[in-house]
């Protein structure tokens, strides 16, 4: 029987896994989304380097998809990143059925990082999988 060897996730894996649903180029929304994607990539690198413990890249994937590893044949469709432009939505949101991760918009990386970590840790299934 052939079993694929489980390779640990890397930040670059999650960066390339998602399609990003950007607003129109040149719009104010797009500028904020571009900044948020930079925060997202930096945050994934911080996780990979162990700076966001107990959050792991596997927990981020599980929060988004319900799976802690990418299936051997991939997901049924590419996971998507959308943005939460409403100012009162400061934590990440995910819909695991349709593979959508909604990122909050923050003006600083530190605020983004803090709310992403709290959002993942406060998810109802954290630590139960």
DSSP file (Angstrom, degrees, kcal/mol; ACC not computed):
  #  RESIDUE AA STRUCTURE BP1 BP2  ACC     N-H-->O    O-->H-N    N-H-->O    O-->H-N    TCO  KAPPA ALPHA  PHI   PSI    X-CA   Y-CA   Z-CA
    1    1 A X              0   0    0      0, 0.0     2,-0.5     0, 0.0     0, 0.0   0.000 360.0 360.0 360.0 135.4    0.0    0.0    0.0
    2    2 A X        +     0   0    0      2,-0.0     2,-0.4     0, 0.0     0, 0.0  -0.813 360.0 179.9 -96.0 126.7    1.3    3.4   -0.9
    3    3 A X        -     0   0    0     -2,-0.5     2,-0.2     3,-0.0     3,-0.0  -0.992  27.3-124.3-126.0 128.5    1.0    6.1    1.7
    4    4 A X        -     0   0    0     -2,-0.4     2,-0.3     1,-0.1    68,-0.0  -0.484  28.3-115.3 -72.7 140.7    2.2    9.6    1.0
    5    5 A X        -     0   0    0     -2,-0.2     2,-0.6     1,-0.1    -1,-0.1  -0.591  30.1-118.7 -75.1 131.8    4.7   10.9    3.5
    6    6 A X        -     0   0    0     -2,-0.3     2,-0.5    63,-0.0    -1,-0.1  -0.614  28.6-161.7 -77.0 117.0    3.3   13.9    5.5
    7    7 A X        -     0   0    0     -2,-0.6     3,-0.1     1,-0.0    -3,-0.0  -0.856  26.3-109.4 -99.4 130.3    5.5   16.9    4.8
    8    8 A X        -     0   0    0     -2,-0.5    61,-0.0     1,-0.1    -1,-0.0  -0.258  37.8-105.8 -58.6 142.5    5.1   19.8    7.3
    9    9 A X        -     0   0    0      4,-0.0     2,-0.3     3,-0.0    48,-0.2  -0.344  34.1-157.2 -64.6 148.4    3.3   22.9    6.0
   10   10 A X    >>  -     0   0    0     47,-0.1     4,-1.4    -3,-0.1     3,-0.8  -0.881  29.9-110.3-122.7 160.1    5.5   25.9    5.2
   11   11 A X  H 3> S+     0   0    0     -2,-0.3     4,-2.2     1,-0.3     5,-0.2   0.891 118.8  56.5 -55.4 -41.7    4.4   29.6    5.0
   12   12 A X  H 3> S+     0   0    0      1,-0.2     4,-1.9     2,-0.2    -1,-0.3   0.824 100.9  59.0 -63.1 -30.3    5.0   29.5    1.3
   13   13 A X  H <> S+     0   0    0     -3,-0.8     4,-1.0     1,-0.2    -1,-0.2   0.933 109.7  41.7 -63.3 -45.7    2.5   26.6    0.9
   14   14 A X  H  X S+     0   0    0     -4,-1.4     4,-0.9     1,-0.2    -2,-0.2   0.852 110.5  57.9 -71.6 -33.3   -0.3   28.6    2.5
   15   15 A X  H  < S+     0   0    0     -4,-2.2    -1,-0.2     1,-0.2    -2,-0.2   0.895 114.4  37.3 -61.5 -39.2    0.7   31.8    0.5
   16   16 A X  H  < S+     0   0    0     -4,-1.9    -1,-0.2     1,-0.2    -2,-0.2   0.588 103.4  72.9 -90.5 -10.2    0.3   29.9   -2.8
   17   17 A X  H  < S+     0   0    0     -4,-1.0    62,-0.4    -5,-0.1     2,-0.3   0.848  88.9  68.7 -71.3 -34.4   -2.8   27.9   -1.8
   18   18 A X     <  -     0   0    0     -4,-0.9     2,-0.4    -3,-0.2    62,-0.2  -0.615  66.8-144.2 -96.1 143.7   -5.3   30.7   -1.8
   19   19 A X  E     -a   80   0A   0     60,-2.7    62,-2.8    -2,-0.3     2,-0.5  -0.844  27.9-135.2 -90.8 141.7   -6.8   32.8   -4.6
   20   20 A X  E     -a   81   0A   0     -2,-0.4     2,-1.2    60,-0.2    62,-0.2  -0.881   3.2-146.4-106.9 128.8   -7.3   36.4   -3.4
   21   21 A X        -     0   0    0     60,-3.0    62,-0.3    -2,-0.5     2,-0.1  -0.722  30.6-175.2 -93.0  86.5  -10.5   38.2   -4.2
   22   22 A X        -     0   0    0     -2,-1.2     3,-0.1     1,-0.1     8,-0.1  -0.465  22.5-119.9 -83.9 153.7   -9.2   41.8   -4.6
   23   23 A X        -     0   0    0      1,-0.2    -1,-0.1    -2,-0.1     3,-0.1  -0.197  60.1 -53.6 -74.4 178.5  -11.3   44.9   -5.1
   24   24 A X    >   -     0   0    0      1,-0.1     3,-1.9     2,-0.1     6,-0.4  -0.308  67.1-102.3 -60.2 134.1  -10.8   47.0   -8.3
   25   25 A X  T 3  S+     0   0    0      1,-0.2    -1,-0.1    -3,-0.1     3,-0.1  -0.314 106.9  25.1 -58.5 137.2   -7.2   48.1   -8.8
   26   26 A X  T 3  S+     0   0    0      1,-0.3    -1,-0.2    -3,-0.1     2,-0.1   0.284  94.0 123.1  91.2  -9.8   -6.6   51.7   -7.8
   27   27 A X  S <> S-     0   0    0     -3,-1.9     4,-1.7     1,-0.1    -1,-0.3  -0.437  73.8-118.4 -82.1 159.3   -9.4   51.8   -5.3
   28   28 A X  H  > S+     0   0    0      1,-0.2     4,-1.9     2,-0.2     5,-0.2   0.882 116.7  55.8 -61.2 -38.1   -9.0   52.7   -1.7
   29   29 A X  H  > S+     0   0    0      1,-0.2     4,-2.4     2,-0.2    -1,-0.2   0.915 104.6  52.4 -60.6 -42.3  -10.3   49.2   -0.8
   30   30 A X  H  > S+     0   0    0     -6,-0.4     4,-2.8     1,-0.2    -1,-0.2   0.889 105.5  54.7 -62.8 -39.6   -7.6   47.6   -2.9
   31   31 A X  H  X S+     0   0    0     -4,-1.7     4,-1.8     1,-0.2    -1,-0.2   0.926 111.1  44.6 -59.6 -44.5   -4.8   49.6   -1.2
   32   32 A X  H  X S+     0   0    0     -4,-1.9     4,-2.1     1,-0.2    -1,-0.2   0.869 112.7  52.0 -67.8 -36.4   -6.0   48.3    2.2
   33   33 A X  H  X S+     0   0    0     -4,-2.4     4,-2.4     2,-0.2    -2,-0.2   0.904 107.3  52.2 -66.3 -41.2   -6.3   44.8    0.8
   34   34 A X  H  X S+     0   0    0     -4,-2.8     4,-1.8     1,-0.2    -2,-0.2   0.915 110.6  48.2 -60.2 -42.8   -2.8   44.9   -0.5
   35   35 A X  H  X S+     0   0    0     -4,-1.8     4,-2.2     1,-0.2    -1,-0.2   0.905 110.8  51.6 -63.6 -41.0   -1.5   46.0    2.9
   36   36 A X  H  X S+     0   0    0     -4,-2.1     4,-2.8     1,-0.2    -2,-0.2   0.877 106.5  52.8 -65.3 -38.5   -3.5   43.2    4.5
   37   37 A X  H  X S+     0   0    0     -4,-2.4     4,-2.4     2,-0.2    -1,-0.2   0.883 108.2  51.4 -65.3 -36.9   -2.0   40.5    2.2
   38   38 A X  H  X S+     0   0    0     -4,-1.8     4,-2.4     2,-0.2    -2,-0.2   0.926 111.2  47.8 -62.4 -43.5    1.4   41.7    3.2
   39   39 A X  H  X S+     0   0    0     -4,-2.2     4,-2.8     2,-0.2    -2,-0.2   0.924 110.0  53.6 -60.1 -44.5    0.4   41.4    6.8
   40   40 A X  H  X S+     0   0    0     -4,-2.8     4,-2.2     1,-0.2    -2,-0.2   0.922 110.6  45.4 -56.3 -48.9   -1.0   37.9    6.0
   41   41 A X  H  X S+     0   0    0     -4,-2.4     4,-1.9     1,-0.2    -1,-0.2   0.911 113.8  48.8 -65.0 -42.9    2.3   36.7    4.5
   42   42 A X  H  X S+     0   0    0     -4,-2.4     4,-2.4     1,-0.2    -1,-0.2   0.904 110.7  52.0 -62.2 -40.3    4.4   38.2    7.3
   43   43 A X  H  X S+     0   0    0     -4,-2.8     4,-2.4     1,-0.2    -2,-0.2   0.901 106.9  52.0 -64.1 -41.9    2.1   36.5    9.8
   44   44 A X  H  X S+     0   0    0     -4,-2.2     4,-2.4     2,-0.2    -1,-0.2   0.894 110.1  49.5 -61.9 -38.9    2.5   33.1    8.2
   45   45 A X  H  X S+     0   0    0     -4,-1.9     4,-2.0     2,-0.2    -2,-0.2   0.915 109.3  52.0 -65.5 -42.6    6.3   33.5    8.3
   46   46 A X  H  <>S+     0   0    0     -4,-2.4     5,-2.8     2,-0.2     6,-0.4   0.905 110.1  49.2 -59.1 -41.1    6.1   34.5   12.0
   47   47 A X  H ><5S+     0   0    0     -4,-2.4     3,-2.0     1,-0.2     5,-0.3   0.944 109.2  51.6 -62.6 -47.5    4.0   31.3   12.6
   48   48 A X  H 3<5S+     0   0    0     -4,-2.4    -1,-0.2     1,-0.3    -2,-0.2   0.848 108.8  51.8 -58.0 -34.9    6.5   29.2   10.7
   49   49 A X  T 3<5S-     0   0    0     -4,-2.0    -1,-0.3    -5,-0.1    -2,-0.2   0.397 119.8-111.1 -84.6   3.4    9.3   30.6   12.9
   50   50 A X  T X 5S+     0   0    0     -3,-2.0     3,-0.7    -4,-0.2    -3,-0.2   0.650  81.0 126.1  81.6  15.8    7.4   29.8   16.1
   51   51 A X  T 3 <S+     0   0    0     -5,-2.8    -4,-0.2     1,-0.2    -5,-0.1   0.454  70.9  49.0 -87.2  -0.4    6.6   33.4   17.1
   52   52 A X  T >  S-     0   0    0     -6,-0.4     3,-2.2     3,-0.3    -1,-0.2   0.054  91.3-164.8-126.3  25.2    2.8   32.8   17.4
   53   53 A X  T <   +     0   0    0     -3,-0.7     3,-0.1     1,-0.3    64,-0.0  -0.245  68.4  28.6 -56.3 138.0    2.6   29.7   19.5
   54   54 A X  T 3  S+     0   0    0     -7,-0.0    -1,-0.3    63,-0.0     2,-0.2  -0.962 106.6  86.4 -91.7   8.8    0.4   27.8   20.0
   55   55 A X    <   -     0   0    0     -3,-2.2    -3,-0.3     4,-0.1     2,-0.3  -0.529  59.1-177.0 -70.9 133.7   -0.9   28.8   16.6
   56   56 A X     >  -     0   0    0     -2,-0.2     4,-1.8    -3,-0.1     5,-0.1  -0.810  41.8-108.5-123.0 166.1    0.6   26.6   13.8
   57   57 A X  H  > S+     0   0    0     -2,-0.3     4,-2.3     1,-0.2     5,-0.2   0.870 121.7  56.2 -62.0 -35.7    0.3   26.7   10.0
   58   58 A X  H  > S+     0   0    0      1,-0.2     4,-2.4     2,-0.2    -1,-0.2   0.883 105.7  50.4 -63.4 -38.1   -1.7   23.5   10.3
   59   59 A X  H  > S+     0   0    0      2,-0.2     4,-2.5     1,-0.2    -1,-0.2   0.855 108.5  52.3 -69.1 -34.2   -4.2   25.2   12.7
   60   60 A X  H  X S+     0   0    0     -4,-1.8     4,-1.8     2,-0.2    -2,-0.2   0.931 111.6  46.2 -64.9 -44.9   -4.6   28.1   10.3
   61   61 A X  H  X>S+     0   0    0     -4,-2.3     4,-3.1     1,-0.2     6,-0.6   0.904 112.9  50.1 -63.4 -40.8   -5.4   25.6    7.5
   62   62 A X  H  X5S+     0   0    0     -4,-2.4     4,-1.9     1,-0.2    -2,-0.2   0.896 108.3  52.5 -65.0 -40.1   -7.8   23.8    9.8
   63   63 A X  H  <5S+     0   0    0     -4,-2.5    -1,-0.2     1,-0.2    -2,-0.2   0.887 118.2  38.3 -59.4 -39.3   -9.5   27.1   10.7
   64   64 A X  H  <5S+     0   0    0     -4,-1.8    36,-0.3    -5,-0.1    -2,-0.2   0.878 136.0  12.7 -80.6 -40.8   -9.9   27.8    7.0
   65   65 A X  H  <5S-     0   0    0     -4,-3.1    -3,-0.2     2,-0.3    -2,-0.2   0.602  91.0-116.0-117.9 -16.4  -10.8   24.4    5.6
   66   66 A X  S  <<S+     0   0    0     -4,-1.9     2,-0.4    -5,-0.5    -4,-0.2   0.350  89.0  97.3  88.2  -6.4  -11.5   22.0    8.5
   67   67 A X        -     0   0    0     -6,-0.6    -2,-0.3     1,-0.1    -1,-0.3  -0.943  62.6-154.5-118.4 138.0   -8.5   20.0    7.5
   68   68 A X  S    S+     0   0    0     -2,-0.4     2,-0.3    -6,-0.1    -6,-0.2   0.542  84.0  39.3 -88.4  -6.1   -5.1   20.2    9.1
   69   69 A X  S    S-     0   0    0     -8,-0.1     2,-0.4    -7,-0.1   -61,-0.1  -0.958  92.6-103.1-134.9 156.7   -3.3   19.0    5.9
   70   70 A X        -     0   0    0     -2,-0.3    -2,-0.0     1,-0.1     4,-0.0  -0.675  49.0-109.7 -75.8 128.0   -3.8   19.6    2.3
   71   71 A X    >   -     0   0    0     -2,-0.4     3,-2.4     1,-0.1    -1,-0.1  -0.230  26.5-111.9 -57.3 148.8   -5.5   16.5    0.9
   72   72 A X  T 3  S+     0   0    0      1,-0.3    -1,-0.1     2,-0.1     3,-0.1   0.833 120.5  38.3 -52.8 -35.5   -3.3   14.3   -1.4
   73   73 A X  T 3  S-     0   0    0      1,-0.3    -1,-0.3     0, 0.0    -2,-0.1   0.277 119.4-115.8 -98.1  10.7   -5.4   15.3   -4.5
   74   74 A X    <   -     0   0    0     -3,-2.4    -1,-0.3    -4,-0.0     2,-0.1  -0.120  44.8 -49.5  82.9 175.7   -5.9   18.8   -3.3
   75   75 A X        -     0   0    0      1,-0.1     3,-0.1    -3,-0.1    -5,-0.0  -0.426  56.1-106.2 -79.8 161.3   -9.1   20.6   -2.3
   76   76 A X  S    S+     0   0    0      1,-0.1     2,-0.3    -2,-0.1    -1,-0.1   0.820 104.3   0.1 -60.3 -29.7  -12.2   20.4   -4.6
   77   77 A X  S    S-     0   0    0      0, 0.0     2,-0.1     0, 0.0    -1,-0.1  -0.966  97.7 -78.2-150.6 163.1  -11.5   24.0   -5.5
   78   78 A X        -     0   0    0     -2,-0.3   -60,-0.1     1,-0.1   -61,-0.0  -0.405  49.3-114.6 -67.1 131.9   -8.9   26.6   -4.5
   79   79 A X        -     0   0    0    -62,-0.4   -60,-2.7    -2,-0.1     2,-0.4  -0.298  34.9-142.5 -59.8 152.1   -9.5   28.2   -1.2
   80   80 A X  E     -ab  19 100A   0     19,-2.8    21,-3.0   -62,-0.2     2,-0.5  -0.922   8.3-144.9-125.2 144.7  -10.2   31.9   -1.4
   81   81 A X  E     +ab  20 101A   0    -62,-2.8   -60,-3.0    -2,-0.4     2,-0.2  -0.937  23.0 173.8-106.4 129.8   -9.2   35.0    0.7
   82   82 A X  E     - b   0 102A   0     19,-2.8    21,-2.8    -2,-0.5     2,-0.4  -0.748  24.8-118.2-122.0 175.0  -11.8   37.8    1.0
   83   83 A X  E     - b   0 103A   0     19,-0.3     2,-0.9   -62,-0.3    21,-0.2  -0.914   4.5-137.3-124.7 145.0  -11.6   40.9    3.1
   84   84 A X  E     + b   0 104A   0     19,-2.9    21,-0.9    -2,-0.4     5,-0.1  -0.827  24.9 173.6 -99.1  96.4  -13.7   42.3    6.0
   85   85 A X        +     0   0    0     -2,-0.9     2,-0.4    19,-0.1    -1,-0.2   0.657  48.1 102.4 -80.7 -15.6  -14.1   46.0    5.2
   86   86 A X  S >  S-     0   0    0      1,-0.1     3,-1.8    -3,-0.1    19,-0.2  -0.563  72.0-139.7 -71.1 126.5  -16.6   46.6    8.1
   87   87 A X  T 3  S+     0   0    0     -2,-0.4    -1,-0.1     1,-0.3    -3,-0.0   0.708  96.7  59.7 -62.4 -23.4  -14.6   48.3   10.9
   88   88 A X  T 3  S+     0   0    0      1,-0.1     2,-0.9     2,-0.0    -1,-0.3   0.474  85.6  83.1 -87.1  -0.4  -16.3   46.3   13.6
   89   89 A X    <   +     0   0    0     -3,-1.8    16,-0.4     1,-0.2    -1,-0.1  -0.800  49.0 154.3-104.7  91.5  -15.2   42.9   12.3
   90   90 A X        +     0   0    0     -2,-0.9     2,-0.3    14,-0.1    14,-0.2   0.511  48.7  70.6-101.1  -7.0  -11.7   42.7   13.7
   91   91 A X  S    S-     0   0    0     12,-0.1    25,-0.1    27,-0.1    14,-0.1  -0.777  88.6 -98.5-109.6 155.0  -11.2   38.9   13.8
   92   92 A X        -     0   0    0     23,-0.4     2,-0.3    -2,-0.3    11,-0.2  -0.358  36.1-159.0 -67.5 152.4  -10.7   36.5   10.9
   93   93 A X  E     -C  102   0A   0      9,-2.2     9,-3.7    -4,-0.1     2,-0.3  -0.961   6.9-168.8-129.9 149.4  -13.8   34.5    9.7
   94   94 A X  E     -C  101   0A   0     -2,-0.3     2,-0.5     7,-0.2     7,-0.2  -0.992  20.1-157.6-140.1 147.8  -13.9   31.3    7.8
   95   95 A X  E  >> -C  100   0A   0      5,-2.6     5,-1.9    -2,-0.3     4,-0.8  -0.928  11.6-172.5-120.6 103.0  -16.4   29.2    5.9
   96   96 A X  T  45S+     0   0    0     -2,-0.5    -1,-0.1     1,-0.2   -32,-0.1   0.705  79.3  62.7 -72.2 -19.4  -15.0   25.7    5.8
   97   97 A X  T  45S+     0   0    0      1,-0.2    -1,-0.2     3,-0.1   -32,-0.0   0.902 118.5  24.6 -72.0 -40.2  -17.8   24.5    3.5
   98   98 A X  T  45S-     0   0    0     -3,-0.3    -2,-0.2     2,-0.1    -1,-0.2   0.322 108.5-118.7-108.0   7.3  -16.8   26.8    0.6
   99   99 A X  T  <5 +     0   0    0     -4,-0.8   -19,-2.8     1,-0.2     2,-0.5   0.936  58.8 150.5  58.0  54.6  -13.2   27.3    1.6
  100  100 A X  E   < -bC  80  95A   0     -5,-1.9    -5,-2.6   -36,-0.3     2,-0.5  -0.976  29.2-166.8-120.7 128.7  -13.3   31.0    2.2
  101  101 A X  E     -bC  81  94A   0    -21,-3.0   -19,-2.8    -2,-0.5     2,-0.6  -0.965   8.6-157.7-110.2 125.6  -11.1   32.9    4.7
  102  102 A X  E     -bC  82  93A   0     -9,-3.7    -9,-2.2    -2,-0.5     2,-0.4  -0.921   9.4-154.0-107.8 120.2  -12.1   36.5    5.4
  103  103 A X  E     -b   83   0A   0    -21,-2.8   -19,-2.9    -2,-0.6     2,-0.1  -0.743  12.1-126.8 -96.4 137.2   -9.3   38.6    6.7
  104  104 A X  E     -b   84   0A   0     -2,-0.4     2,-0.6   -21,-0.2   -14,-0.1  -0.461  22.9-122.7 -75.2 153.1   -9.9   41.7    8.9
  105  105 A X        +     0   0    0    -21,-0.9     2,-0.3   -16,-0.4   -72,-0.1  -0.876  35.8 172.0-100.1 124.0   -8.3   45.0    7.9
  106  106 A X        -     0   0    0     -2,-0.6   -19,-0.0   -74,-0.2     6,-0.0  -0.934  36.1-135.4-128.8 153.5   -6.0   46.6   10.4
  107  107 A X  S    S+     0   0    0     -2,-0.3     2,-0.3     1,-0.0     3,-0.1   0.614  89.0  43.7 -85.5 -12.0   -3.8   49.6   10.1
  108  108 A X  S  > S-     0   0    0      1,-0.1     4,-2.0   -69,-0.0     5,-0.1  -0.962  74.7-130.5-132.8 152.4   -0.8   48.0   11.8
  109  109 A X  H  > S+     0   0    0     -2,-0.3     4,-3.2     1,-0.2     5,-0.2   0.892 108.3  57.3 -64.0 -39.9    0.8   44.6   11.6
  110  110 A X  H  > S+     0   0    0      1,-0.2     4,-2.5     2,-0.2    -1,-0.2   0.906 108.3  45.9 -60.6 -42.1    0.8   44.2   15.4
  111  111 A X  H  > S+     0   0    0      2,-0.2     4,-2.4     1,-0.2     5,-0.2   0.920 114.0  49.3 -65.7 -43.2   -3.0   44.7   15.5
  112  112 A X  H  X S+     0   0    0     -4,-2.0     4,-2.4     2,-0.2    -2,-0.2   0.953 113.0  46.9 -58.2 -50.6   -3.5   42.3   12.6
  113  113 A X  H  X S+     0   0    0     -4,-3.2     4,-2.5     1,-0.2     5,-0.2   0.919 112.5  49.1 -58.9 -47.7   -1.2   39.6   14.2
  114  114 A X  H  X S+     0   0    0     -4,-2.5     4,-2.5    -5,-0.2    -1,-0.2   0.924 114.4  44.1 -60.6 -46.4   -2.9   39.9   17.6
  115  115 A X  H  X S+     0   0    0     -4,-2.4     4,-2.3     2,-0.2   -23,-0.4   0.826 112.2  52.6 -72.9 -30.5   -6.4   39.6   16.3
  116  116 A X  H  X S+     0   0    0     -4,-2.4     4,-2.3    -5,-0.2     5,-0.2   0.940 111.9  45.8 -67.0 -45.7   -5.5   36.8   13.9
  117  117 A X  H  X S+     0   0    0     -4,-2.5     4,-2.7    -5,-0.2     5,-0.2   0.948 115.6  46.0 -61.6 -48.7   -4.0   34.8   16.8
  118  118 A X  H  X S+     0   0    0     -4,-2.5     4,-2.2    -5,-0.2    -1,-0.2   0.904 111.7  52.6 -61.6 -41.1   -7.0   35.5   19.1
  119  119 A X  H  < S+     0   0    0     -4,-2.3     4,-0.4     2,-0.2    -1,-0.2   0.901 112.5  43.8 -62.3 -42.0   -9.4   34.6   16.3
  120  120 A X  H >< S+     0   0    0     -4,-2.3     3,-1.0     1,-0.2    -2,-0.2   0.930 115.3  48.1 -68.7 -45.1   -7.8   31.3   15.7
  121  121 A X  H 3< S+     0   0    0     -4,-2.7    -2,-0.2     1,-0.2    -1,-0.2   0.823 111.9  49.9 -66.7 -30.4   -7.4   30.4   19.4
  122  122 A X  T 3< S+     0   0    0     -4,-2.2    -1,-0.2    -5,-0.2    -2,-0.2   0.492  80.2 120.1 -88.1  -2.7  -11.0   31.4   20.1
  123  123 A X  S X  S-     0   0    0     -3,-1.0     3,-1.9    -4,-0.4    -3,-0.0  -0.386  75.9-118.2 -61.0 140.1  -12.4   29.3   17.3
  124  124 A X  T 3  S+     0   0    0      1,-0.3    -1,-0.1     3,-0.0    -4,-0.0   0.748 109.2  44.3 -56.1 -28.2  -14.8   26.7   18.8
  125  125 A X  T >> S+     0   0    0      2,-0.1     3,-2.3     3,-0.0     4,-0.7   0.390  76.7 133.0-101.0   5.5  -12.8   23.7   17.6
  126  126 A X  T <4 S+     0   0    0     -3,-1.9    -5,-0.0     1,-0.3   -67,-0.0  -0.348  82.1   7.7 -60.5 128.9   -9.3   24.8   18.5
  127  127 A X  T 34 S+     0   0    0     -2,-0.1    -1,-0.3     1,-0.0    -2,-0.1   0.406 110.6  89.0  84.2  -2.8   -7.5   22.0   20.2
  128  128 A X  T <4        0   0    0     -3,-2.3    -2,-0.2     1,-0.1    -3,-0.0   0.625 360.0 360.0-100.6 -15.1  -10.2   19.5   19.6
  129  129 A X     <        0   0    0     -4,-0.7    -1,-0.1   -62,-0.0   -61,-0.1   0.488 360.0 360.0 -80.1 360.0   -9.1   18.1   16.2
